[in-house]
Amino acid sequence: MRKLTRLIWVPMALGLGACDVQLHDTTPATFTANHDIGMYPVSATVTRDTMVTPGSVFVFALGNKQRIPLRSSADGSNWTGLYEVHCQNSFPLQFLAEWKLTFSVRERVVPPQPRQIRLLEPPLTRAATFDTTGKAPKGGWQGGVQYRFVTMPSVRINAAHIEPATTAPADAAAAKPVHVLTPMPLVASCGENAEVRLATSAPRAHGILVIDTDHPDVHQWSTKVEFAPR
């Protein structure tokens, strides 16, 4: 009887051993944030044992209380989907695979703990030019540099000042007439433009506008500014 039992269980054990699914996360570690779309491609690959058919496998992306069904390639080996997130500099990601056997449903979560996918702040304004054609208005010629942050609910610009473009005396003289008008700190809500206003008494002036923020990834940013007649 024991021999018969062993003969029955051996093929059953072998069958169960051929009913596994391996799941591998292939999502990039970072994305440049796109606030307007707010959707990021996530992906995983699946390797099936011989007794697991493609139609019996389902894969989901998990994170931030989301359960996102992924689409499969024709052979069931590649799975892709879109993960929605706004105003964050990272998001947690796991994958769940479920597959149906004759009498049960099995599942696997990869990785065991969520992986943090980083969202990088897009480059802020690098350069701005302002027209000084005509007679100087009261208070001098003015212009505004706009900044848009998209990876935090809000960002505080703590300070802003003008520096010369180089150490050359001519650049130091060109930067001297330019000053910041906007009171600090200035709070920039996620996805909205925050403007730092500048003014100059000289029709030709240029320099570097430096802002200091509380953003963990953009503590400081420099923008080349120039005032000149068109």
C-alpha positions as CSV (number, residue, x, y, z in Angstrom):
1,M,0.0,0.0,0.0
2,R,2.8,2.4,0.8
3,K,4.5,1.6,-2.5
4,L,1.2,2.4,-4.3
5,T,0.8,5.7,-2.4
6,R,4.4,6.7,-3.4
7,L,3.6,5.8,-7.0
8,I,0.5,8.1,-7.0
9,W,2.2,11.0,-5.3
10,V,5.4,11.1,-7.4
11,P,3.6,12.2,-10.6
12,M,1.4,14.6,-8.7
13,A,4.4,16.3,-7.1
14,L,6.1,16.4,-10.5
15,G,3.0,18.0,-12.0
16,L,2.8,20.6,-9.3
17,G,6.4,21.4,-9.8
18,A,5.6,22.2,-13.4
19,C,2.9,24.7,-12.5
20,D,5.0,27.7,-11.4
21,V,5.2,31.2,-12.8
22,Q,8.3,33.4,-12.5
23,L,7.8,37.2,-12.6
24,H,10.5,39.8,-13.3
25,D,10.1,43.6,-12.9
26,T,11.5,45.4,-16.0
27,T,10.4,48.9,-15.2
28,P,13.1,51.6,-15.4
29,A,14.3,53.0,-12.1
30,T,13.6,56.6,-13.0
31,F,11.3,58.7,-15.2
32,T,11.3,62.4,-16.0
33,A,8.0,63.6,-14.6
34,N,5.3,64.5,-17.0
35,H,2.6,66.4,-15.1
36,D,0.3,67.0,-18.1
37,I,-0.1,63.2,-18.8
38,G,0.8,61.8,-15.3
39,M,1.0,58.3,-16.7
40,Y,4.2,56.1,-16.6
41,P,4.8,52.9,-18.4
42,V,5.5,49.9,-16.1
43,S,6.5,46.5,-17.3
44,A,7.3,42.9,-16.3
45,T,8.2,39.6,-17.9
46,V,6.7,36.2,-17.1
47,T,8.2,32.8,-17.5
48,R,5.7,29.9,-17.3
49,D,6.3,26.3,-16.5
50,T,5.1,23.7,-19.0
51,M,1.7,23.1,-17.5
52,V,0.8,26.8,-17.2
53,T,-1.0,28.0,-20.3
54,P,-0.8,31.7,-21.4
55,G,-4.5,32.3,-21.0
56,S,-4.4,31.2,-17.4
57,V,-2.0,34.0,-16.3
58,F,-3.0,37.5,-15.2
59,V,-0.6,40.3,-14.1
60,F,-1.3,43.5,-12.2
61,A,0.8,46.5,-11.1
62,L,0.3,47.4,-7.4
63,G,1.0,50.7,-5.5
64,N,-0.6,53.7,-4.0
65,K,-3.8,51.7,-3.5
66,Q,-3.9,51.0,-7.2
67,R,-4.3,47.6,-8.8
68,I,-3.6,48.1,-12.5
69,P,-4.3,45.2,-15.0
70,L,-1.5,44.8,-17.4
71,R,-1.7,43.9,-21.1
72,S,0.1,40.8,-22.4
73,S,2.1,40.3,-25.5
74,A,0.9,37.6,-27.9
75,D,3.0,34.9,-26.3
76,G,2.3,35.9,-22.7
77,S,5.9,36.7,-21.8
78,N,5.8,40.5,-21.7
79,W,3.3,42.6,-19.7
80,T,2.8,46.4,-19.8
81,G,0.6,49.1,-18.4
82,L,0.3,52.7,-17.3
83,Y,0.7,53.8,-13.7
84,E,-1.0,57.1,-12.8
85,V,0.7,59.5,-10.4
86,H,0.8,63.3,-9.9
87,C,2.8,65.7,-7.7
88,Q,5.1,63.1,-6.2
89,N,8.9,62.5,-6.7
90,S,8.5,58.7,-6.5
91,F,6.0,56.0,-6.4
92,P,5.9,52.4,-4.9
93,L,5.7,49.5,-7.4
94,Q,5.1,45.8,-7.1
95,F,3.7,43.2,-9.5
96,L,1.2,40.5,-8.8
97,A,0.9,37.4,-11.0
98,E,-2.1,35.2,-10.7
99,W,-2.5,31.9,-12.5
100,K,-5.3,29.3,-12.5
101,L,-4.7,25.6,-12.0
102,T,-7.3,22.9,-12.3
103,F,-8.5,23.2,-8.7
104,S,-6.9,26.3,-7.4
105,V,-5.5,29.8,-8.1
106,R,-1.9,30.6,-7.3
107,E,-0.2,34.0,-7.1
108,R,3.2,35.6,-6.7
109,V,4.1,39.2,-5.7
110,V,7.4,40.7,-6.9
111,P,9.4,42.2,-5.2
112,P,8.4,41.3,-1.7
113,Q,8.6,45.0,-0.7
114,P,7.6,47.8,-3.0
115,R,10.3,49.3,-5.2
116,Q,10.4,53.1,-5.3
117,I,10.5,54.5,-8.8
118,R,11.9,58.0,-8.9
119,L,10.3,60.8,-10.8
120,L,12.8,63.5,-11.8
121,E,11.8,67.2,-11.9
122,P,11.9,68.4,-15.5
123,P,14.5,71.2,-16.1
124,L,13.2,74.6,-15.0
125,T,13.6,77.8,-17.0
126,R,17.2,78.1,-18.2
127,A,17.1,81.5,-19.9
128,A,14.8,84.5,-20.3
129,T,15.1,87.7,-22.4
130,F,13.1,90.9,-21.8
131,D,12.6,93.8,-24.2
132,T,13.7,97.3,-23.2
133,T,12.7,99.1,-26.3
134,G,11.5,102.7,-25.8
135,K,11.5,105.0,-22.8
136,A,12.0,103.5,-19.4
137,P,8.7,103.2,-17.5
138,K,8.4,104.3,-13.9
139,G,10.4,101.8,-11.8
140,G,12.5,100.6,-14.7
141,W,12.0,97.9,-17.2
142,Q,10.5,94.7,-15.8
143,G,10.2,91.1,-16.7
144,G,9.2,87.8,-15.0
145,V,10.8,84.4,-14.9
146,Q,8.3,81.6,-14.5
147,Y,9.1,78.3,-12.7
148,R,6.9,75.2,-12.7
149,F,7.5,72.3,-10.2
150,V,5.6,69.1,-10.7
151,T,7.1,66.4,-8.4
152,M,5.9,67.9,-5.0
153,P,2.5,69.1,-3.8
154,S,4.1,72.6,-3.4
155,V,7.6,74.1,-3.4
156,R,8.7,77.2,-1.6
157,I,11.2,79.5,-3.3
158,N,12.9,80.8,-0.2
159,A,15.2,83.4,-1.8
160,A,16.2,84.8,-5.2
161,H,19.1,87.0,-6.1
162,I,21.1,88.2,-9.2
163,E,24.7,87.2,-9.8
164,P,27.1,88.3,-12.6
165,A,27.4,85.8,-15.5
166,T,31.2,85.7,-15.0
167,T,33.8,87.3,-12.9
168,A,34.7,89.7,-15.7
169,P,34.2,93.4,-14.7
170,A,31.9,93.9,-17.7
171,D,29.5,91.2,-16.5
172,A,29.6,92.5,-12.9
173,A,28.6,95.9,-14.2
174,A,25.9,94.4,-16.4
175,A,24.3,92.6,-13.5
176,K,24.4,95.5,-11.0
177,P,21.3,97.3,-12.2
178,V,19.1,94.2,-12.1
179,H,17.2,93.5,-8.9
180,V,14.4,91.1,-7.7
181,L,11.0,92.6,-7.1
182,T,9.1,89.6,-5.8
183,P,8.8,89.2,-2.0
184,M,10.2,86.0,-0.7
185,P,9.3,83.3,0.2
186,L,7.2,82.5,-2.9
187,V,5.1,79.3,-2.8
188,A,4.6,77.4,-6.1
189,S,1.7,74.9,-6.2
190,C,2.2,71.7,-8.1
191,G,1.8,72.2,-11.9
192,E,1.3,76.0,-11.6
193,N,3.6,78.7,-12.7
194,A,5.3,80.8,-10.0
195,E,6.8,84.0,-11.3
196,V,9.9,85.9,-10.0
197,R,9.7,89.5,-11.1
198,L,12.8,91.5,-12.0
199,A,13.5,95.1,-12.9
200,T,16.4,97.1,-14.2
201,S,17.1,100.8,-14.7
202,A,19.6,100.1,-17.5
203,P,18.4,99.4,-21.1
204,R,21.1,96.8,-21.4
205,A,21.7,94.4,-18.5
206,H,22.2,90.8,-17.9
207,G,23.1,88.3,-15.1
208,I,22.1,85.0,-13.5
209,L,19.0,84.7,-11.4
210,V,19.6,82.2,-8.7
211,I,16.7,80.8,-6.7
212,D,16.9,78.7,-3.5
213,T,14.1,76.3,-2.8
214,D,12.9,73.6,-0.3
215,H,12.6,71.0,-3.1
216,P,14.6,68.0,-2.1
217,D,16.1,67.5,-5.6
218,V,16.3,71.1,-6.7
219,H,17.8,73.1,-3.8
220,Q,19.1,75.7,-6.2
221,W,18.5,76.7,-9.8
222,S,20.2,79.3,-12.1
223,T,18.5,81.1,-15.0
224,K,20.3,83.4,-17.4
225,V,18.4,86.7,-17.7
226,E,19.0,89.5,-20.2
227,F,17.4,92.9,-20.7
228,A,18.0,94.5,-24.2
229,P,16.1,96.5,-26.9
230,R,14.8,94.4,-29.7
